[in-house]
Structure formats: structure tokens, C-alpha cells
């Protein structure tokens, strides 16, 4: 395993690091080269996870960091999300499209036809299990609250990346058997061309920024996280409106950014 991958899988509490041997040792670095080779154009960034009527702090900040990194590289990113993350996207000044649970395949096809993306990246976005349900970290179905945006990855022929940390996110179909057997969780079965796993999905997005040569400054990092409070996002583990992610205080991601900086 590469040092970049070791860093984003550090302090693992839910065992996602048990899947690392199912991926190339330099999976994040490989994904950076993969995305960097895409022709410049529209990239769809898909994020947003439902937590008791609100959005989760894991996902939107990482999406913001990737949004800025991709813009610097000449891409034209567009966020695709749910109503509960709209306030974050507005505050972060990211153009976005909203889909609700009632969205159908025709709506997703219309977006793909209109935007003609050169690539798709999911950051902490629920994907369907084998039985068609969308499952949260507690094993409960949340499909009535989630737009079926994993359909974009099933319908599009553009290259794709999934970033996840629990096994129920878009892209985890690449290692679904490992999620079921090693983590004893119901896996998402939607696959992507590349998968980045991390202790927290935001950390995977930060690692991908580093792999793209676009690591944010500490001020840029903190600005992306500080928008969470005003947008009403909550920690996905504690379900509290705090500046934390999956139970980790922001000191962890600040240290991760510094460690990633020292790699270069």
C-alpha cells in the first residue's frame, strides 16, 4: 500500500481498511492519474447523504475541495445533489442540480444528455443494494428520502469514480463481496471505473485532490468545512450539528492535509 493510501485509511474505526487488498496498492494515486487524463469538460460531482431529515457533513466538504481542484485543472464541475444539501452548495458557490426521491430514469437521462459529462465522481453518495434498497450505516432503508442518483453511473458511458467509507456508497460494487464478508454489511452493488476507499469519504476526496496535484491550503480546507454549520449539516455518526465528520473532530483532517502536503 502506498503512503497516500495509508494516510487516507488511517484511524480506521469501521474496518474499511480490511478491503484495501481488494484494490491496487496505489488505488488513490491511480485514480488521480485516471481523472487527470480525462478530456476537459463537464464533470458531475454527486454527493449528499440523508441523516434524519438533514444532510451529512461527510460528502459536501470533500465535494467542494474536488470542485475547486477540478476547476484549477480546467474542468467544468457541476454538483448533483438532494434538497438537503442545496444550502451548502449555495454557500460554497458551486453550481448544482437538485433531484428528489421522485426523480426517474428519464430525468437522469435528460441531465446526461444536456451536460454530456466527460466524467462522474461520487463522494459519499448512497447506492442501491442488490435488492434495490438504499441502506444507511444502521442498516435501515432510506430510499424514500434519497434520489436515485446512482442511476447516473448506470446510464452514463463516461468514466466514473466512487469515493466511500462504509460499503453502501456508489462504487462499492467493485468490492461488494468484501463488504458483505469482511464487514458484514449490505453492500452497494453499483460499480465505477475506479474506487477510492477512506476512513471518511471526505478524506478520500482530499487524497484525490493530492493525487491530482491540487491539495488545498489549510485555509481552503477549513473554509469548506465551516460552511457545514450554516447549511445545517450534521455528523453522520452522532447526528449532531457539529463541525465533525463521522465522529472525527476537524483536527484529524487538518493533520491529514499536513501529512499529505509532506508527501510532495
C-alpha contacts under 8 A as a table, 3 or more apart, distances in Angstrom:
res1	aa1	res2	aa2	distance
1	X	5	X	6.42
1	X	6	X	6.53
1	X	20	X	7.99
1	X	24	X	7.82
1	X	25	X	4.10
1	X	26	X	6.05
2	X	5	X	5.31
2	X	6	X	6.15
2	X	25	X	5.90
2	X	26	X	5.26
3	X	6	X	4.89
3	X	7	X	6.18
4	X	7	X	5.30
4	X	8	X	6.61
4	X	26	X	7.71
4	X	28	X	7.21
4	X	29	X	7.37
4	X	207	X	6.91
4	X	260	X	6.99
4	X	263	X	7.68
5	X	8	X	5.41
5	X	9	X	6.23
5	X	25	X	7.56
5	X	26	X	6.50
5	X	27	X	7.15
5	X	28	X	6.18
5	X	29	X	7.92
5	X	198	X	7.98
5	X	207	X	7.78
6	X	9	X	5.24
6	X	10	X	6.11
7	X	10	X	5.13
7	X	256	X	6.89
7	X	259	X	7.66
7	X	260	X	7.60
8	X	198	X	5.19
8	X	199	X	6.37
8	X	200	X	7.83
8	X	203	X	5.61
8	X	204	X	6.01
8	X	207	X	6.45
8	X	256	X	7.44
9	X	12	X	6.07
9	X	16	X	7.64
9	X	17	X	6.06
9	X	197	X	7.41
9	X	198	X	4.78
9	X	199	X	4.93
10	X	198	X	7.99
10	X	199	X	6.53
11	X	199	X	6.99
12	X	15	X	5.81
12	X	16	X	6.68
12	X	17	X	6.58
12	X	199	X	5.20
13	X	16	X	7.88
13	X	199	X	7.35
14	X	166	X	7.30
14	X	199	X	7.64
15	X	18	X	5.61
15	X	183	X	6.81
16	X	19	X	5.86
16	X	20	X	7.65
16	X	165	X	6.18
16	X	166	X	6.44
16	X	167	X	7.89
16	X	183	X	7.63
16	X	197	X	7.19
16	X	198	X	6.97
16	X	199	X	6.44
17	X	20	X	5.36
17	X	197	X	7.93
17	X	198	X	7.55
17	X	199	X	7.52
18	X	21	X	7.33
18	X	182	X	6.95
18	X	183	X	7.87
19	X	22	X	5.52
19	X	23	X	7.37
19	X	175	X	7.47
19	X	178	X	6.35
19	X	179	X	7.41
19	X	182	X	7.72
20	X	23	X	5.53
20	X	24	X	7.74
20	X	25	X	7.37
20	X	197	X	7.83
21	X	24	X	7.10
21	X	25	X	7.22
22	X	175	X	6.77
22	X	178	X	7.71
23	X	27	X	6.28
24	X	27	X	4.99
26	X	29	X	5.34
26	X	30	X	5.99
27	X	30	X	5.07
27	X	31	X	6.12
27	X	194	X	7.93
27	X	195	X	7.34
27	X	196	X	6.52
28	X	31	X	5.00
28	X	32	X	6.29
28	X	195	X	7.97
28	X	196	X	5.78
28	X	204	X	7.90
28	X	207	X	6.88
28	X	208	X	6.15
28	X	211	X	6.82
29	X	32	X	5.09
29	X	33	X	6.52
29	X	208	X	7.33
29	X	211	X	5.23
30	X	33	X	5.22
30	X	34	X	6.13
31	X	34	X	4.81
31	X	35	X	6.11
31	X	161	X	7.70
31	X	194	X	6.21
31	X	195	X	7.61
31	X	196	X	7.52
31	X	208	X	7.19
31	X	211	X	7.64
32	X	35	X	5.34
32	X	36	X	5.93
32	X	208	X	5.80
32	X	209	X	7.66
32	X	211	X	4.71
32	X	212	X	4.98
33	X	36	X	5.03
33	X	37	X	6.23
33	X	211	X	7.38
33	X	212	X	7.06
34	X	37	X	5.48
34	X	38	X	7.02
35	X	38	X	5.40
35	X	119	X	7.92
35	X	212	X	7.87
36	X	212	X	6.48
38	X	118	X	6.69
38	X	119	X	7.26
39	X	118	X	6.55
40	X	74	X	6.05
40	X	75	X	4.99
40	X	76	X	7.53
40	X	118	X	7.24
41	X	74	X	7.66
41	X	75	X	5.10
41	X	76	X	5.46
41	X	77	X	7.97
41	X	117	X	6.79
41	X	118	X	5.86
42	X	75	X	6.18
42	X	76	X	4.56
42	X	77	X	5.46
42	X	78	X	6.97
42	X	115	X	6.71
42	X	116	X	6.99
42	X	117	X	4.70
42	X	118	X	5.76
42	X	119	X	7.22
43	X	75	X	6.81
43	X	76	X	6.06
43	X	77	X	4.56
43	X	78	X	6.16
43	X	117	X	5.29
43	X	118	X	5.84
43	X	119	X	4.99
43	X	120	X	5.61
43	X	121	X	7.48
44	X	77	X	5.87
44	X	78	X	5.05
44	X	79	X	5.82
44	X	80	X	6.60
44	X	117	X	6.48
44	X	119	X	6.54
44	X	120	X	4.77
44	X	121	X	6.28
45	X	63	X	6.82
45	X	67	X	7.70
45	X	77	X	6.74
45	X	78	X	5.98
45	X	79	X	4.62
45	X	80	X	5.95
45	X	120	X	6.08
45	X	121	X	4.98
45	X	122	X	5.84
45	X	123	X	7.32
46	X	79	X	5.84
46	X	80	X	4.77
46	X	81	X	5.93
46	X	120	X	7.50
46	X	121	X	6.15
46	X	122	X	4.58
46	X	123	X	6.23
46	X	125	X	6.73
46	X	149	X	7.56
47	X	59	X	5.77
47	X	60	X	6.42
47	X	63	X	7.09
47	X	79	X	7.44
47	X	80	X	6.63
47	X	81	X	5.46
47	X	122	X	5.88
47	X	123	X	5.15
47	X	124	X	5.89
47	X	125	X	4.98
48	X	55	X	6.25
48	X	56	X	6.77
48	X	59	X	6.07
48	X	60	X	6.63
48	X	81	X	5.68
48	X	82	X	6.28
48	X	84	X	7.71
48	X	85	X	6.20
48	X	123	X	7.88
48	X	124	X	6.75
48	X	125	X	5.71
49	X	55	X	5.62
49	X	56	X	5.53
49	X	58	X	7.97
49	X	59	X	7.49
49	X	124	X	6.84
49	X	125	X	5.87
49	X	126	X	6.55
49	X	146	X	7.75
50	X	53	X	6.46
50	X	54	X	5.84
50	X	55	X	5.07
50	X	56	X	6.42
50	X	84	X	7.71
50	X	142	X	7.53
50	X	145	X	6.92
50	X	146	X	6.88
51	X	54	X	5.21
51	X	55	X	5.74
51	X	56	X	6.10
51	X	234	X	7.42
51	X	236	X	6.39
51	X	239	X	6.89
52	X	239	X	7.68
53	X	84	X	7.71
54	X	84	X	5.68
54	X	232	X	7.16
54	X	233	X	6.16
54	X	234	X	6.86
55	X	84	X	5.28
55	X	85	X	5.79
55	X	232	X	7.46
55	X	233	X	4.94
55	X	234	X	6.30
56	X	59	X	6.97
56	X	60	X	7.82
56	X	233	X	5.23
56	X	234	X	4.95
56	X	235	X	5.72
56	X	236	X	5.39
57	X	60	X	6.45
57	X	61	X	7.11
57	X	228	X	6.32
57	X	233	X	5.34
57	X	234	X	5.41
57	X	235	X	5.38
57	X	236	X	6.82
57	X	243	X	7.77
57	X	244	X	7.16
57	X	245	X	5.74
58	X	61	X	6.89
58	X	62	X	7.32
58	X	124	X	6.73
58	X	200	X	7.10
58	X	201	X	6.37
58	X	202	X	5.78
58	X	235	X	7.23
58	X	236	X	7.08
58	X	245	X	5.56
58	X	246	X	7.00
59	X	62	X	5.36
59	X	63	X	6.03
59	X	123	X	5.36
59	X	124	X	5.02
59	X	125	X	7.49
59	X	201	X	6.43
59	X	202	X	5.71
60	X	63	X	4.90
60	X	64	X	6.16
60	X	85	X	7.52
60	X	88	X	7.22
60	X	89	X	7.81
60	X	123	X	7.80
60	X	202	X	7.96
61	X	64	X	5.02
61	X	65	X	6.34
61	X	202	X	6.66
61	X	224	X	5.13
61	X	225	X	5.51
61	X	228	X	7.61
62	X	65	X	5.11
62	X	66	X	6.26
62	X	123	X	7.07
62	X	201	X	7.39
62	X	202	X	4.37
62	X	203	X	7.23
62	X	204	X	7.89
62	X	205	X	5.12
62	X	206	X	6.36
62	X	224	X	7.88
63	X	66	X	5.08
63	X	67	X	5.89
63	X	123	X	6.41
63	X	202	X	7.68
63	X	205	X	7.00
64	X	67	X	4.90
64	X	68	X	6.29
64	X	92	X	7.08
64	X	94	X	7.61
64	X	224	X	6.36
65	X	68	X	5.37
65	X	69	X	6.23
65	X	205	X	7.30
65	X	206	X	6.88
65	X	209	X	7.24
65	X	216	X	7.07
65	X	221	X	7.22
65	X	224	X	7.03
66	X	69	X	4.91
66	X	70	X	5.95
66	X	205	X	6.44
66	X	206	X	7.43
66	X	208	X	7.76
66	X	209	X	6.12
67	X	70	X	5.32
67	X	71	X	6.22
67	X	77	X	5.99
67	X	78	X	7.95
67	X	94	X	7.72
68	X	71	X	5.14
68	X	72	X	6.31
69	X	72	X	5.25
69	X	73	X	6.49
69	X	209	X	6.24
69	X	212	X	7.69
69	X	214	X	5.41
69	X	215	X	7.60
69	X	216	X	7.88
70	X	73	X	5.02
70	X	74	X	6.47
70	X	75	X	5.29
70	X	76	X	7.26
70	X	77	X	6.82
71	X	74	X	5.16
71	X	75	X	5.02
71	X	76	X	6.02
71	X	77	X	6.82
72	X	75	X	7.38
72	X	214	X	7.85
78	X	94	X	7.21
78	X	95	X	5.65
78	X	96	X	5.60
78	X	97	X	7.54
79	X	89	X	7.85
79	X	94	X	6.97
79	X	95	X	6.29
79	X	96	X	4.43
79	X	97	X	6.27
80	X	96	X	5.61
80	X	97	X	4.87
80	X	98	X	5.97
80	X	99	X	7.49
81	X	85	X	6.48
81	X	86	X	7.28
81	X	96	X	7.17
81	X	97	X	6.37
81	X	98	X	5.16
81	X	99	X	6.36
82	X	85	X	5.69
82	X	86	X	6.73
82	X	98	X	5.19
82	X	99	X	5.45
82	X	100	X	5.94
82	X	146	X	7.40
82	X	147	X	6.83
83	X	86	X	5.17
83	X	98	X	6.09
83	X	99	X	7.22
83	X	100	X	6.87
84	X	87	X	7.19
85	X	88	X	5.40
85	X	89	X	6.52
85	X	231	X	7.45
85	X	233	X	7.75
86	X	89	X	5.17
86	X	90	X	6.15
86	X	96	X	7.74
86	X	98	X	7.43
87	X	90	X	5.12
87	X	91	X	6.15
87	X	231	X	5.07
88	X	91	X	5.13
88	X	92	X	6.00
88	X	227	X	6.46
88	X	228	X	6.50
88	X	230	X	7.71
88	X	231	X	4.94
89	X	92	X	4.99
89	X	93	X	6.01
89	X	94	X	5.24
89	X	95	X	7.08
89	X	96	X	6.75
90	X	93	X	5.09
90	X	94	X	6.30
90	X	95	X	7.59
91	X	94	X	7.87
91	X	227	X	6.69
91	X	231	X	7.55
92	X	224	X	7.33
92	X	227	X	7.05
99	X	102	X	7.82
99	X	103	X	6.01
99	X	147	X	5.85
99	X	149	X	7.75
100	X	103	X	5.67
100	X	145	X	7.71
100	X	146	X	6.75
100	X	147	X	4.85
101	X	143	X	7.43
101	X	144	X	6.24
101	X	145	X	5.75
101	X	146	X	5.07
101	X	147	X	3.92
101	X	148	X	6.68
102	X	147	X	6.80
103	X	107	X	6.09
103	X	108	X	7.55
103	X	147	X	6.20
103	X	148	X	6.92
104	X	107	X	5.38
104	X	108	X	6.65
104	X	148	X	7.55
105	X	108	X	5.13
105	X	109	X	6.09
105	X	151	X	7.09
106	X	109	X	5.05
106	X	110	X	6.07
107	X	110	X	5.10
107	X	111	X	6.45
108	X	111	X	5.20
108	X	112	X	6.37
108	X	149	X	7.45
108	X	151	X	7.03
108	X	152	X	6.04
109	X	112	X	5.09
109	X	113	X	6.01
109	X	152	X	7.56
109	X	155	X	7.20
110	X	113	X	5.09
110	X	114	X	6.04
111	X	114	X	5.13
111	X	115	X	5.97
112	X	115	X	5.31
112	X	116	X	5.33
112	X	117	X	6.75
112	X	152	X	7.53
112	X	156	X	7.03
113	X	116	X	5.50
117	X	120	X	7.04
117	X	158	X	6.63
118	X	158	X	5.63
118	X	159	X	7.01
119	X	158	X	5.09
119	X	159	X	4.93
119	X	160	X	5.57
120	X	153	X	7.33
120	X	158	X	6.92
120	X	159	X	6.47
120	X	160	X	4.67
120	X	161	X	6.29
121	X	160	X	5.74
121	X	161	X	4.67
121	X	162	X	5.80
121	X	163	X	7.61
122	X	125	X	5.93
122	X	161	X	6.34
122	X	162	X	4.85
122	X	163	X	5.92
122	X	170	X	6.43
122	X	171	X	7.85
123	X	162	X	6.47
123	X	163	X	4.94
123	X	164	X	6.59
123	X	201	X	6.43
123	X	202	X	7.38
123	X	205	X	7.05
124	X	163	X	6.09
124	X	164	X	5.24
124	X	165	X	7.44
124	X	169	X	5.94
124	X	170	X	7.51
124	X	201	X	5.66
124	X	202	X	7.76
125	X	150	X	7.93
125	X	164	X	7.67
125	X	169	X	5.21
125	X	170	X	5.87
126	X	134	X	6.39
126	X	135	X	7.39
126	X	136	X	7.79
126	X	146	X	7.95
126	X	150	X	7.44
126	X	168	X	5.89
126	X	169	X	4.39
126	X	170	X	5.86
126	X	188	X	7.63
127	X	134	X	6.11
127	X	148	X	7.71
127	X	149	X	7.87
127	X	150	X	5.46
127	X	168	X	6.13
127	X	169	X	5.01
127	X	170	X	4.61
127	X	171	X	7.89
127	X	188	X	5.24
127	X	189	X	7.22
127	X	190	X	6.23
128	X	131	X	7.58
128	X	132	X	5.14
128	X	133	X	5.31
128	X	134	X	4.86
128	X	135	X	7.53
128	X	150	X	7.28
128	X	168	X	7.61
128	X	170	X	7.86
128	X	188	X	5.22
128	X	189	X	6.37
128	X	190	X	6.72
129	X	132	X	5.19
129	X	133	X	5.43
129	X	134	X	6.27
129	X	135	X	7.40
129	X	168	X	7.45
129	X	186	X	6.79
129	X	187	X	5.78
129	X	188	X	4.39
129	X	189	X	5.39
129	X	190	X	7.80
130	X	133	X	7.48
130	X	187	X	7.80
130	X	188	X	7.09
130	X	189	X	5.96
133	X	141	X	6.29
133	X	142	X	7.77
133	X	143	X	6.17
134	X	141	X	5.53
134	X	142	X	5.63
134	X	143	X	4.93
134	X	146	X	7.68
134	X	168	X	7.79
135	X	138	X	7.72
135	X	139	X	5.49
135	X	140	X	5.36
135	X	141	X	4.59
135	X	142	X	5.89
135	X	143	X	7.40
135	X	168	X	6.58
135	X	186	X	7.56
136	X	139	X	5.35
136	X	140	X	5.49
136	X	141	X	6.46
136	X	142	X	6.57
136	X	168	X	7.14
137	X	140	X	7.42
137	X	166	X	7.19
137	X	168	X	7.61
139	X	185	X	7.72
139	X	186	X	7.39
141	X	144	X	7.91
142	X	145	X	5.59
142	X	146	X	6.47
143	X	146	X	5.05
143	X	147	X	7.50
148	X	151	X	5.87
149	X	152	X	5.60
149	X	153	X	7.80
150	X	153	X	5.47
150	X	154	X	6.77
150	X	170	X	6.41
150	X	190	X	7.13
151	X	154	X	4.91
151	X	155	X	6.00
152	X	155	X	5.22
152	X	156	X	5.82
153	X	156	X	5.47
153	X	157	X	7.98
153	X	160	X	7.12
153	X	190	X	7.69
153	X	191	X	7.88
153	X	192	X	7.21
154	X	190	X	7.43
159	X	192	X	7.75
159	X	193	X	6.23
160	X	192	X	5.22
160	X	193	X	5.20
160	X	194	X	6.54
161	X	171	X	6.90
161	X	192	X	5.40
161	X	193	X	5.88
161	X	194	X	4.79
161	X	195	X	5.70
161	X	196	X	7.56
162	X	169	X	7.63
162	X	170	X	5.58
162	X	171	X	4.35
162	X	172	X	7.36
162	X	191	X	7.93
162	X	192	X	5.95
162	X	194	X	6.43
162	X	195	X	4.86
162	X	196	X	6.22
163	X	169	X	7.50
163	X	170	X	7.35
163	X	171	X	6.83
163	X	195	X	5.96
163	X	196	X	4.76
163	X	197	X	5.86
163	X	198	X	7.65
163	X	201	X	5.94
163	X	204	X	6.23
163	X	205	X	6.98
164	X	167	X	6.85
164	X	168	X	7.79
164	X	169	X	5.51
164	X	170	X	7.25
164	X	171	X	7.37
164	X	172	X	7.13
164	X	195	X	7.88
164	X	196	X	6.60
164	X	197	X	5.23
164	X	198	X	6.49
164	X	200	X	7.38
164	X	201	X	5.00
164	X	204	X	7.45
165	X	169	X	7.60
165	X	197	X	5.60
165	X	198	X	5.24
165	X	199	X	5.54
165	X	200	X	5.47
165	X	201	X	5.36
166	X	169	X	7.00
167	X	172	X	5.56
167	X	176	X	7.42
167	X	179	X	5.73
167	X	185	X	7.03
167	X	186	X	7.32
167	X	187	X	5.14
167	X	188	X	6.31
168	X	172	X	6.60
168	X	186	X	6.88
168	X	187	X	5.01
168	X	188	X	4.53
169	X	172	X	5.80
169	X	187	X	7.89
169	X	188	X	5.84
170	X	173	X	7.19
170	X	188	X	6.44
170	X	189	X	7.73
170	X	190	X	5.61
170	X	191	X	6.74
170	X	192	X	7.44
171	X	174	X	5.98
171	X	188	X	7.44
171	X	189	X	7.56
171	X	190	X	5.61
171	X	191	X	4.48
171	X	192	X	4.82
171	X	194	X	7.50
171	X	195	X	5.78
172	X	175	X	5.45
172	X	176	X	5.79
172	X	179	X	7.91
172	X	187	X	6.75
172	X	188	X	5.57
172	X	189	X	6.41
172	X	190	X	6.61
172	X	191	X	6.32
172	X	195	X	7.21
173	X	176	X	4.66
173	X	187	X	6.96
173	X	188	X	5.41
173	X	189	X	3.77
173	X	190	X	4.66
173	X	191	X	4.45
173	X	192	X	7.62
174	X	189	X	7.48
174	X	190	X	7.59
174	X	191	X	5.20
174	X	192	X	6.95
174	X	195	X	7.23
175	X	178	X	5.38
175	X	179	X	6.42
176	X	179	X	5.08
176	X	180	X	6.30
176	X	187	X	5.37
176	X	188	X	6.68
176	X	189	X	6.17
177	X	180	X	5.20
177	X	181	X	6.03
177	X	187	X	7.82
178	X	181	X	5.14
178	X	182	X	5.35
178	X	183	X	7.17
179	X	182	X	5.61
179	X	183	X	5.07
179	X	184	X	6.45
179	X	185	X	5.97
179	X	186	X	7.19
179	X	187	X	5.80
180	X	183	X	5.84
180	X	184	X	4.76
180	X	185	X	5.07
180	X	186	X	5.87
180	X	187	X	6.14
181	X	184	X	5.44
181	X	185	X	7.80
192	X	195	X	6.56
196	X	204	X	6.17
197	X	201	X	7.16
197	X	204	X	6.29
198	X	201	X	5.66
198	X	203	X	6.15
198	X	204	X	5.05
199	X	203	X	6.98
199	X	204	X	7.78
200	X	203	X	5.24
200	X	204	X	6.73
200	X	245	X	7.37
200	X	246	X	6.86
201	X	204	X	4.96
201	X	205	X	6.41
202	X	205	X	5.03
202	X	206	X	6.20
203	X	206	X	4.94
203	X	207	X	6.05
203	X	253	X	6.97
203	X	256	X	7.84
204	X	207	X	4.95
204	X	208	X	6.17
205	X	208	X	5.01
205	X	209	X	6.27
206	X	209	X	5.01
206	X	210	X	6.39
206	X	215	X	7.09
206	X	257	X	7.50
207	X	210	X	5.03
207	X	211	X	6.21
207	X	260	X	7.51
208	X	211	X	4.84
208	X	212	X	6.14
209	X	212	X	5.05
209	X	213	X	6.37
209	X	214	X	5.10
209	X	215	X	5.18
209	X	216	X	7.62
210	X	213	X	5.02
210	X	214	X	5.47
210	X	215	X	4.57
210	X	260	X	6.87
210	X	261	X	7.85
211	X	214	X	7.46
212	X	215	X	7.78
215	X	257	X	7.72
215	X	260	X	7.93
215	X	261	X	7.24
216	X	219	X	7.88
216	X	220	X	5.68
216	X	221	X	5.99
216	X	257	X	7.97
217	X	220	X	5.11
217	X	221	X	6.17
218	X	221	X	4.98
218	X	222	X	6.16
218	X	254	X	6.98
218	X	257	X	7.29
219	X	222	X	5.25
219	X	223	X	6.08
220	X	223	X	5.11
220	X	224	X	6.35
221	X	224	X	5.37
221	X	225	X	6.65
221	X	254	X	7.77
222	X	225	X	5.12
222	X	226	X	5.97
223	X	226	X	5.12
223	X	227	X	6.55
224	X	227	X	5.76
224	X	228	X	7.63
225	X	228	X	5.62
225	X	243	X	7.11
226	X	229	X	6.18
226	X	230	X	7.74
226	X	243	X	7.12
227	X	230	X	5.62
227	X	231	X	6.31
228	X	231	X	5.11
228	X	232	X	6.26
228	X	233	X	5.34
228	X	234	X	7.85
228	X	243	X	7.08
229	X	232	X	5.26
229	X	233	X	6.16
229	X	241	X	6.80
229	X	242	X	6.99
229	X	243	X	6.76
230	X	233	X	7.90
232	X	241	X	6.70
233	X	241	X	6.14
234	X	238	X	7.91
234	X	239	X	5.43
234	X	240	X	5.14
234	X	241	X	4.29
234	X	242	X	6.28
235	X	238	X	5.54
235	X	239	X	4.95
235	X	240	X	5.51
235	X	241	X	6.32
235	X	242	X	6.39
235	X	243	X	7.54
235	X	244	X	5.92
235	X	245	X	5.19
235	X	246	X	5.71
235	X	247	X	6.68
236	X	239	X	5.25
236	X	240	X	7.90
236	X	245	X	6.79
236	X	246	X	5.33
236	X	247	X	7.63
237	X	245	X	7.71
237	X	246	X	4.89
237	X	247	X	5.72
238	X	246	X	7.32
238	X	247	X	6.34
243	X	249	X	7.01
243	X	250	X	6.85
244	X	247	X	6.04
244	X	248	X	5.44
244	X	249	X	4.67
244	X	250	X	5.66
245	X	248	X	5.18
245	X	249	X	6.75
245	X	250	X	7.49
248	X	251	X	7.90
248	X	252	X	6.57
249	X	252	X	6.11
249	X	253	X	7.90
250	X	253	X	5.40
250	X	254	X	6.25
251	X	254	X	5.12
251	X	255	X	6.17
252	X	255	X	5.23
252	X	256	X	6.18
253	X	256	X	4.79
253	X	257	X	6.11
254	X	257	X	5.19
254	X	258	X	6.41
255	X	258	X	5.09
255	X	259	X	6.12
256	X	259	X	5.02
256	X	260	X	6.08
257	X	260	X	5.07
257	X	261	X	6.14
258	X	261	X	5.00
258	X	262	X	6.36
259	X	262	X	5.13
259	X	263	X	6.67
260	X	263	X	5.20
260	X	264	X	7.28
261	X	264	X	5.76
